[in-house]
Structures are given as C-alpha cells and as structure tokens.
Amino acid sequence: MKMTSRKEAPFKIAHTESNVGVLLTDRLTGYLRNLYPEQRLVIVCVGTDRSTGDALGPLIGSHLSKHRSPYYDLFGTLEQPVHAVNLEETLQHIERNIRHPFVIGIDACLGQVASVGCIQVGKGPVRPGAGVNKELPPVGDIHITGIVNVGGFMEYFVLQNTRLHLVIRMSEIIARSLHHAVLLANRPAAISAAQPD
C-alpha cells in the first residue's frame, strides 16, 4: 500500500476577524523566512479591473506598488493587470528574466456562502480561471486567495455583481499584511540599509 503525505490545509481567516492582519502577517512571514538567499521574491496579482469580483488581485498590486519595495518584483496592478490574455506571457517573462524566483500567486476566488470574505494562504499555486472553467497556468510557490462571492452558478455574473466594498477591504488587508511580512522577513537587510555610512 502506497503511503501518501497529507497535504497541508491552507490557513483561512475571515477578513472581519479583529486580529486578521497580525495572523496573516505571521503566516506569510513564516513562508518568506524560509527563502534561500539566492531566491528572488516575485508577487503576481491575477485579475482584471473590468469585473468587480476579479479586481481583488490588481487592487492588491496597486496598493503594493506604492511602496516601491526593493525586496520583490511585482506583476499585476490596476494600471497593468495580469489576466487570462497575458498570464502565460507574464510567467514566461518571470522564468526568463528572474533567477530562482519564489512566486506568490494572488487571486480572487468563489466559494461557499459561509466562506465569503475569507482570506486563504497556503502552499502551492493558485489556479486562475478555475472558478469560471478556464484552463490557465497555475501561479505561485505559495498562494493568497480572497473568497469574494459564492460559486457554483453563473460565475461570470456573480463576479460582476460582487460588492466593491468587500473587495477593497480585503485588498487593503492582504496588501498591508504582505508588505509587513516582507519587511519582517528582510529585517536585518532593512535595518542595515537604513544605517548611515
């Protein structure tokens, strides 16, 4: 009988939890501290600004882009989204131009009623387009997803009619938590960079 290792369940938390930012930051910092020195962090925020529900990724990317962080390369903003049309090209660009990338894939997803508003972090890639039956390449060594609405029926219509308030709130929490996690994981470098010569 073949023994199979149990897959680690993703960390899942409601965006309304009082300590959501602290817990997300802690979980993400744990992943980022395990990077090898030669690995380069790459954040790919998947989605489009043409659909309210699917705008979660680009909103997160736009929040992160304001920091102009030297610690990661960022793909996918409201201005330059990464979506079904250019996702494969973006992943090829990363593979060709970034040595030893460690990719965080970020996307919106649909789920059960009780899970709407929850944020998930886990090992392995996000699978863009799965909620709307599209075959797109998987993205990420780890993933962050936000469950923005209910899945299972008329997915395109559901994404178009997702509440903007929920998507914006979740994008702020995820972007802030990820930014703090990157700073914590790079704390020695950040401190030395701030020191005067």
N, C-alpha and C positions, 0 to 999 in steps of 0.2 A: 504494500500500500504506500503510495507516494505522499510524503508529508509536505504540506504547503504552509508557508509562513502567513500568519494572519495580517492582512493589510491594516495599517494604522488608520483609524477613523479620523476624518477631518475635525478640527476644532470648530465649533459652531456656537455663535452667541448672537442674541438679539441686539439690534443697534440701540434699543431703548434701555439696556442694562446700564446702571449708574456707573460702573467701572469698566465699560466696554473698551475704552481707549487704552487703559492700563493693561488689560488682559490681552488685547490684540498686539500691542507693542511687545509685551513679554514673549508671546508665542513667536512673533516674527523675528525678534532679536535672537531667540534660540536657534532658528534656522540660519540666520546670517552670520552668527559667530562661528559656525562650522565650515564656512567657506575657506578654501585654501588660499594662501597669499597670492597665487598667480591667477585666481579666478576673478573675473570682472562681473559685477552685478549689472544685470540688464532687466529693466521693467518694461513689459509690453502690456499696454492697456487697450483691450479689444472692444470695439463697439462703434456706433455711429451716432452723430448728433441729429440724425433725421428721425429718430424714434426715441420717445421719452424713456422707456424702459432700458433700451440698449445704449443710452448715453452715459451709463454709470462709468464705464472704462475711460472714455475720453474726458469726462469731468475730473476723475481722479488724476489722469495725466496732466490736465491743465493746472490743477492745484499743485502737483509736484513740480511742474516746470517753473513755477515762481521761485523755487528755492535755488535753481541753477546749481544743483549739488554736483561736486566733483566725484562723488562716490558711486555713481551709477550712470548708465546710458538709458535714456527714456524714449519710448516709442508709443505714440497714440495719445493725441490731445484733441480738444475740440477743433482747433485750427487744422491739425493734420492727423485725422483719425486713422486707426488701423482696423480695417473691416474685411468683409468677405472678398472684396475685389483685390486688395493689396496685401493680405495677410501672408500668403506664401512668399511673395517677393520680399516682404519685411524680414521674415525668418531666414531667407537665403542671404540677405544683406548682413544680418547678425552673424550668421555662420561664416561668411567670407571675411568680414572685417573686424570681428571682435574675438580675440584669442581666449579660449577657456571661459566662455560666458556661463554665468549662473542666472537662469531666467526665471523671473516671477511673472506668471501669466495672470492677468486680471480681467474679469468679465462679469457681466450681469447674467443671472440665470433665473429660470422659473422653477417653482417648487410647490409643495403642498400649502394649503391655506395657513396652517399653524407656523410654517417656516418663513412666511413673507416678512421681510425686514431683518432677516438673519444674515450674518456675515460668516463665511466659512474660510478657513485657512488649512491647507493640507499639502502633503507630499504628492508629487506627480503633476501632470499637466491639466490645464483647463481645456475643455473641448468646445471651442466656439461653434455656434450653429447647431449644436445637438438639440437644443430646445425647440428649434424650428425646422428640424430634419434636414439640415445642410451638412454636407461632408466637407469639413475644413480641417487643416492640420492641427494637431494638438499643440499647445503652447505652455512651456514652463517646466522647470525642475520642481517648483512648488507653485501653488495657485492660491489666489484670493478670489472668492466669488461673493456677490451680493444677490440674495434672492429678492427680486423686485416685484414679483407678482405670481399668480397661480398658473401652473402649467397643466397641459393635458387637453386643451380645447382652444382652437382658433388662436394659436400662439402669436402670430403677427399682429392680430387685432389687440390682444392682451398687452403686448409690449407697447403698442402705440398709445394705449389708454392707461398707462401706469402713471401714478401720481408723481409729478415732478418734485414735490416737497420731499417725498421719501427718497428718491434717487439722489437729490442734492445732499440731504442729511447723511446718507450712507457714504457718499463720495467724500464728504468732509472728514468723517470719522476714519475711513480707511486711509486716506492720504495722510492725515496727521499722524496716525499710528505707525504707518510705514516709514514716514520721514523720521520720526523719533527712534524707531528701531534701527534704521540705517546709522543715525548719529551714535546710538549706544554701541552698536557693533563695531564702529570705527572710532571709538572714544580716544584711544591713545594717539591715533593719527590726527584726529580733530584737535586734540589738546596741543600737540607739538606744532601743528600748522598755525595755531593761534599765538604761539610764543614769539616774542620779538627776537630778532637776530642779535 
